[in-house]
Amino acid sequence: MQPAEPQAEHRWLAKLAGEWDFENECSMGPDQPTLKFKGSESVRMLGELWAICEGRGEMPGGGTGYMTITLGFDPAKKKFVGTFVGSMMHMMWIYEGSLDSTGKILTLDTAGPSMAGNGSTAPYQDIIEFISDDHRTLSSQTIGPDGKWNRIMTQHYRRKKA
């Protein structure tokens, strides 16, 4: 088996590497107030093919949450692939996605528990956008009962200065 060669998409993922602080705003439901909290993230590359993002932050309601995102690119699928796990949930989210034509926005599709609370699943998207080399966002959205995408969370990351 030949060693995997990094593609342009892997080099895009390498831009995530570093130390980041974040501020988060999320909505837990249409009748709920917007919640705000802060945290930090350390991103390292596993070789030249995988970004490993390890975060920790305040949780709405108290305590600290821990999150890990893995992101890579599968040349056979021509898709970004990855996972998300967090200390606040039992579920592993499985990602598959692509970059937009500008090369600044990575949209990761996944599925998870419906916010309707009826045990069904719903489509979700996590969207990573580079505003600059030192500022990026992570937004999450899901399909609402009206069939439209509803943003439920936006997180602003700023690279820590040495």
C-alpha positions as a printed Julia matrix, in Angstrom:
162×3 Matrix{Float64}:
   0.0    0.0    0.0
   1.33   3.41  -1.01
   1.46   6.15   1.64
  -1.38   8.63   1.25
  -0.34  11.88  -0.38
  -1.8   15.15   0.92
  -4.17  16.95  -1.43
  -5.05  20.66  -1.63
  -7.96  19.92   0.73
  -5.55  18.58   3.38
  -3.54  21.8    3.12
  -6.8   23.7    3.7
  -7.35  21.7    6.9
  -3.79  22.57   8.05
  -4.92  26.22   8.32
  -6.91  25.13  11.38
  -3.75  24.14  13.28
  -2.92  26.3   16.3
  -4.33  27.62  19.53
  -7.69  29.38  19.48
 -10.1   31.13  21.87
 -13.8   31.09  21.08
 -17.03  32.81  22.0
 -20.28  30.94  21.4
 -23.9   31.97  21.05
 -26.53  29.26  20.89
 -30.28  28.88  20.96
 -31.77  25.9   22.78
 -35.19  26.48  21.21
 -37.49  29.11  19.71
 -38.86  30.22  23.07
 -35.51  30.12  24.86
 -33.06  32.98  25.43
 -29.77  33.04  23.51
 -26.97  31.55  25.62
 -23.37  32.78  25.47
 -20.21  31.07  26.66
 -16.46  30.97  26.03
 -13.73  28.39  25.61
 -10.52  27.42  23.86
  -9.41  24.95  21.24
  -6.11  23.34  20.35
  -5.84  22.04  16.78
  -3.02  19.79  15.61
  -2.4   17.86  12.45
  -2.07  14.08  12.54
   0.57  13.75   9.85
  -0.47  15.86   6.89
  -3.92  14.3    6.45
  -6.04  14.83   9.57
  -6.9   17.83  11.73
  -7.61  16.98  15.36
  -9.51  19.78  17.13
  -9.72  19.48  20.92
 -11.87  22.07  22.66
 -13.07  22.88  26.12
 -15.58  25.47  27.16
 -18.19  26.66  29.56
 -21.48  24.8   29.34
 -24.87  26.5   29.46
 -26.06  25.77  32.97
 -22.53  25.38  34.38
 -19.55  23.08  34.21
 -17.01  22.46  31.49
 -17.64  20.62  28.24
 -14.95  18.84  26.2
 -15.22  18.37  22.45
 -13.13  16.62  19.79
 -13.52  17.05  16.05
 -11.56  15.01  13.51
 -11.44  16.24   9.93
  -9.81  14.76   6.84
 -10.38  14.52   3.11
 -11.18  11.3    1.25
  -9.95  11.62  -2.36
 -11.95   8.54  -3.43
 -15.21  10.17  -2.25
 -14.03  13.67  -3.17
 -15.46  14.7    0.21
 -14.25  15.99   3.53
 -14.96  13.43   6.25
 -14.88  13.57  10.02
 -16.48  13.15  13.41
 -17.59  15.19  16.41
 -17.86  13.89  19.97
 -18.52  15.84  23.14
 -18.54  15.08  26.85
 -22.11  16.36  27.03
 -23.69  13.74  24.74
 -23.7   10.02  23.91
 -23.78  10.47  20.16
 -20.9   10.51  17.68
 -21.73  12.83  14.79
 -20.4   11.64  11.41
 -19.49  14.32   8.86
 -19.25  14.42   5.09
 -18.9   17.7    3.25
 -17.29  20.02   0.76
 -15.75  23.44   0.25
 -17.64  26.2   -1.52
 -16.29  27.77  -4.71
 -14.47  30.52  -2.74
 -12.44  27.99  -0.76
 -13.37  29.76   2.5
 -16.44  27.82   3.64
 -16.53  24.11   4.51
 -20.06  22.73   4.91
 -20.23  19.43   6.8
 -23.48  17.47   6.54
 -24.59  15.14   9.31
 -27.74  13.82  11.0
 -28.77  13.79  14.62
 -31.66  13.93  17.07
 -34.54  16.11  15.95
 -35.21  19.16  18.1
 -38.87  18.1   17.97
 -37.96  15.7   20.79
 -39.98  12.86  19.3
 -37.08  10.41  18.89
 -36.69  11.08  15.15
 -33.55  12.29  13.4
 -33.0   15.45  11.39
 -30.35  16.77   9.01
 -27.76  19.15  10.45
 -24.87  21.14   9.01
 -21.73  22.39  10.72
 -20.17  25.18   8.68
 -16.57  26.32   9.11
 -15.77  29.69   7.52
 -12.4   31.42   7.46
 -12.94  35.17   7.84
  -9.14  35.62   7.92
  -6.16  33.41   8.82
  -6.71  34.35  12.49
 -10.52  34.45  12.65
 -12.95  31.7   11.74
 -16.48  30.73  12.62
 -18.26  27.45  13.24
 -22.03  27.6   12.75
 -24.55  24.81  13.24
 -27.95  24.63  11.66
 -30.79  22.17  11.32
 -33.94  21.85   9.26
 -36.97  23.28  11.05
 -40.59  22.16  10.82
 -41.02  24.67   7.98
 -38.35  22.87   5.91
 -35.9   25.79   6.14
 -32.4   25.8    7.65
 -32.36  27.37  11.14
 -29.09  28.5   12.67
 -28.83  27.18  16.24
 -25.24  28.09  17.11
 -22.4   30.38  16.0
 -18.93  30.2   17.45
 -16.22  32.81  16.67
 -12.63  31.55  16.94
  -9.68  33.91  17.22
  -6.14  32.63  16.98
  -4.11  33.15  20.16
  -1.11  35.4   19.65
   2.27  34.1   20.83
